[in-house]
Amino acid sequence: MRRPTSRGWSRGLAIVAAAALLVSGCSGPPDPGETQPAALDAVAEPSPPAAPVPLSLAITPEAGAKGQPLSSEIGITLAGGEISDVSVTRADGAKVNGALREDGTSWVPSSPLNASTTYKASVTARDPAGATQTRTTTFTTMGSPGRETGTGLYLFTGQTVGVAMPVVIEFHPAVPEAARATVQRRLFVTSTPAQPGAWHWVGGNQVWYRPATYWQPGTTISVRSGLRGVPMGNGYYGDIDRSATVTVGPKFVMAVDNASKLMNVYANDALVKTFPVSLGKASTPSSSGTMVVMSKEEQTVFDTTDTDGAAGYRANISFAMRLTWSGEFIHAAPWSVGDQGRRNVSHGCVNLSTPNSAWLFANAHIGDPVTIRGTETRLTRGNGWTAWDLPWTEYVKGSAIPVPAAVVVAGNAAAAAARDPLGL
């Protein structure tokens, strides 16, 4: 039998109440001479307090387990109390450092475990009355993995990044879909001040992390990609742990409009520069969308002869800032100054004069957002760090693990309240 909804219960009560009134109305007022029953005492007895949940603790790996991944955590199942102590040591007595996950489901070592090594774990829990339970286990890790997935982290400690810098982690070969949740659980990001965010997979080769709106200037972002020994699917394991702590610089935003052939530059939401530009010609249009400065090279060489043959070109380029993997850059183009602000003549790049490009190069950071509008083609998802080319409501759908409802709701509110000079 299906249980009625609360609305169904309310409707049923209303019908009963109406029927009671109808019967009362038909029977008429009581006879004044008739003896009426005494009113019943309506005070309900208080409910007894709920019995306390008994303390219960279990941990993994199971005692004697062998061949455990180098990324093994101490799994915890707990009821009726809280964890008061976790101790993990190697067989030689050396202590392993680590910390509990925020949700308390496991204890995570702060560095990968050694291969072919035995470990002992002891976990103690305490209930509100002070009673304790301790569980211990001993397990042995697997040998060094034979096949490893190469991983990369596009951040390095001490770096200053732009407000749109996503945390970008790369994988070769690609992580199959079935393994992505396991991998994602080993990626840790904290920010000060706190700005909750979410991960988004782009196929199996990259995963991004970003908050709902641009990082606040001055934010410290700390990242750990704890992937050494993590099962990556198809018999592969993560190659190495990586970490970085970076600082978010001032807000610096570039907006390019194809209709006007102008770039507006905003610093801390104030318009500070307007530059004429030339974008991609009709046969090689620039992409419309929100991109991020991915790299900066004061001097480089563009060489397309290996892919385009006789139709290709080779040119020395100054003040180049990459926007896409396919080769769209912002750069100095002294040969197109006469076209800048008038017509599009490039192979898809944003052309500036040398002085304007030099100024932009000196002030922009990797991770600064660049939005181009009104061209003949849309930006392809994953062609660069396109995390900001999706609204938050769509972006969170790319996580391999359900994003907590509180993070989604808070992000929706922050995105709705955000005020950006570009109207994004």
Beta strands, then each sheet from edge to edge (+ up, - down):
strand 1: 56-60
strand 2: 65-68
strand 3: 74-79
strand 4: 82-90
strand 5: 98-100
strand 6: 106-109
strand 7: 118-126
strand 8: 132-141
strand 9: 148-153
strand 10: 160-161
strand 11: 167-172
strand 12: 187-192
strand 13: 197-202
strand 14: 206-211
strand 15: 220-226
strand 16: 231-233
strand 17: 236-238
strand 18: 241-248
strand 19: 252-257
strand 20: 262-267
strand 21: 270-276
strand 22: 287-292
strand 23: 295-303
strand 24: 314-322
strand 25: 329-332
strand 26: 350-352
strand 27: 369-373
strand 28: 377-378
sheet 1: 1+ 3- 6+ 5-
sheet 2: 2+ 8+ 7- 4+
sheet 3: 13+ 14- 11+ 9- 17- 16+
sheet 4: 10+ 18+ 15- 12+
sheet 5: 21+ 20- 19+ 27+ 22- 28-
sheet 6: 23+ 24- 25+ 26+
end
